[in-house]
């Protein structure tokens, strides 16, 4: 169980969410920004956890049957996902070379970030659910959890570890903003925005290609009887 939690935690940290990070300075600089950021993060956490449990439990029944007949299937999924993720990283690199500056908060997203607390909670949950369904790291993580056929309480623990790891950077931004004096809070928000402008696209490229290579290596290792993220 500990090795599974470690691999799930790694995958959660690898699930870089530039949009979620870019949203934080916008929320924090609004009136009652810390409270609103917490509402958004709580919605994101609940969304990831609910979807993760549903996905892991559902995938568990399917994967348990399939892996008995096709033991190569789980590592095969890791390899295929790694290829997709590395390819996405190369695509981001190509975009960066052609002038794409990286993730930005669109005007429509800004309008949604002006919602009230409860609606902001729901928007955070909905946004992260859509992102997770398109995120191969999330899918690989939940397939790995589901394939273990764990009791529901252990599935919940594994999914919570993933959720905390996936949201760790956003929580760190809110914590840093909360701990500094009011006169320095604008500096923290500007620093996050500035870092995203300068390095966000590059970080996404490195993370995507790096995670893709790790997934490919893990799948190849599993096919040869060695250790893997699963």
ZATINU-573842 format. One record per residue (C-alpha): x, y, z. Coordinates in steps of 0.25 Angstrom, whole numbers, plus 5000, padded with zeros to 4 digits. Each point is the difference from the previous one (the first is absolute). Example, Ala and Ser with C-alpha at 12.3 -4.5 7.8 and 13.67 -1.06 7.14 Angstrom:
BEGIN
504949825031
500650144998
//
This chain:
BEGIN
500050005000
501150105003
500749984987
498750024993
499850135008
501450054996
499749974985
498650075001
500650125007
501150014990
498949994989
499250115007
501250095001
500349984985
498550044996
500550144998
498850104999
500550134994
498550054999
499749975015
501350075004
499750124991
498750015007
500550025014
500650144998
498650054994
499249945012
501050045010
500050154996
498450005000
499350055013
500049895010
501049934991
500649905010
498649955003
499650004985
501349924997
499749905011
498649984994
500649974986
501049915006
499049925008
499149994987
501249954993
500449905011
498649945000
499949994985
501349934999
499749905012
498549974995
500549984986
501249925004
499249905009
499049984989
501049984990
500949915009
498949915004
499449994986
501349974994
500449915011
498949904996
500450014985
501549995002
499949895010
499349914989
500950054989
501449995006
499749855003
499949984986
500950114995
501150025010
500750104990
498850095000
500350095012
501550034996
499550014986
499050115005
501250075007
500950004987
498950054991
499650115010
501550035001
500150024985
498850095000
500550085012
501450024994
499450034986
499150115007
501350065006
500750004986
498750074995
500150105011
501550034997
499650024985
498950105004
501050075009
501050014989
498950074992
499750105010
499049945009
500350065014
499349905008
498749985008
499250135002
498750035007
499050034989
498950115002
498949895001
500849935011
500150135007
498550025000
499849865006
501050035011
499150125005
498949905004
499649995014
500649905010
499149884998
500050024985
501550025000
500149865007
499149944989
500850064989
501349955006
499549865001
499550014986
501250054994
500949905007
499149894995
500150044986
501550025001
500249865006
499249934990
501050054990
501249985008
500749874997
500850015013
498649995008
499649894992
501249925002
500050035015
498649955001
500249884992
501249965009
499150025012
498849924994
500949884995
500449975015
498549975003
500250075014
498950025011
499250134998
500750075012
501449974994
499550054986
499550135007
501450025007
500749984987
499150104992
500250105011
501549994999
499950024985
499150125003
500950075010
501249984991
499350054988
499550135007
501350025008
500650114992
498650085001
499949975015
501450055002
499750134992
498850035009
500849965013
501250104996
499050114997
499349985013
501250005008
500650134995
499650145005
498950074993
501050104994
500849884993
498849924995
500050074986
501449974999
499749855002
498950004990
500950084990
501149905002
499249884996
499450074988
501450054996
500649865002
498949944991
500250104989
501549975000
500149865003
498649935000
500149954985
501449955002
499649935013
498849934993
500949954989
501049945010
499049945009
499249944988
501249944993
500649965014
498749935004
499849934987
501449945000
499849955015
498749944995
500649934989
501249955008
499049955011
499249924989
501249944994
500649965014
498749945003
499949924987
501449945004
499649975014
500750125007
499450115009
499050094994
499150125005
498849905001
//
